[in-house]
Amino acid sequence: MLEPIADLPDGVIGFEALEQLQASDYEDVLMPAVRAIWDRGEEVRIVLVFEQWHGMSGGAAWQDMKMGMERITKWKRIALVTDLDWMITVTSLFGWMTPGELKRFPVAERAAAIAWAAGD
């Protein structure tokens, strides 16, 4: 389940994973927000918070891959907020494959992640 993060700076969207991610999280929550940014002709600046990992369905994994490839040049900044060791490792190994600029922040630096996503 993805929960939108409220009170973010203009031009930044954010979501926190609270339960297992499902395809519907992408279709009904994440992608409408991303497409609204694209429709305005802007690049995506997003904050993703994973304090815990509850897994993702196969459909969610497919939606995640499709989302990253759609309009690949329209991703500006992705701030990943997590202390999960495996996410830190995956980010350090494969972050270069992510569209746009990706930066990982510890959970304690959530505010810094939001500021970075909003900045130039």
Secondary structure as the mmCIF struct_conf table of DSSP 4:
data_model
#
loop_
_struct_conf.conf_type_id
_struct_conf.id
_struct_conf.beg_label_comp_id
_struct_conf.beg_label_asym_id
_struct_conf.beg_label_seq_id
_struct_conf.end_label_comp_id
_struct_conf.end_label_asym_id
_struct_conf.end_label_seq_id
STRN STRN1 LEU A 2 PRO A 4
HELX_LH_PP_P HELX_LH_PP_P1 ILE A 5 ALA A 6
BEND BEND1 ASP A 7 ASP A 7
HELX_LH_PP_P HELX_LH_PP_P2 LEU A 8 PRO A 9
TURN_TY1_P TURN_TY1_P1 ASP A 10 GLY A 11
STRN STRN2 ILE A 13 ALA A 17
BEND BEND2 GLU A 19 GLU A 19
STRN STRN3 LEU A 21 LEU A 21
HELX_RH_AL_P HELX_RH_AL_P1 ALA A 23 ASP A 25
HELX_RH_PI_P HELX_RH_PI_P1 TYR A 26 LEU A 30
HELX_RH_AL_P HELX_RH_AL_P2 MET A 31 ASP A 39
TURN_TY1_P TURN_TY1_P2 ARG A 40 GLY A 41
HELX_LH_PP_P HELX_LH_PP_P3 GLU A 42 GLU A 43
STRN STRN4 VAL A 44 PHE A 50
BEND BEND3 GLU A 51 GLN A 52
STRN STRN5 MET A 56 MET A 56
HELX_RH_AL_P HELX_RH_AL_P3 GLY A 58 MET A 69
TURN_TY1_P TURN_TY1_P3 GLU A 70 ARG A 71
HELX_RH_3T_P HELX_RH_3T_P1 ILE A 72 LYS A 74
STRN STRN6 TRP A 75 THR A 82
HELX_RH_AL_P HELX_RH_AL_P4 ASP A 85 PHE A 94
HELX_RH_3T_P HELX_RH_3T_P2 GLY A 95 MET A 97
BEND BEND4 THR A 98 GLY A 100
STRN STRN7 GLU A 101 PHE A 105
HELX_RH_3T_P HELX_RH_3T_P3 VAL A 107 GLU A 109
HELX_RH_AL_P HELX_RH_AL_P5 ARG A 110 ALA A 118
#
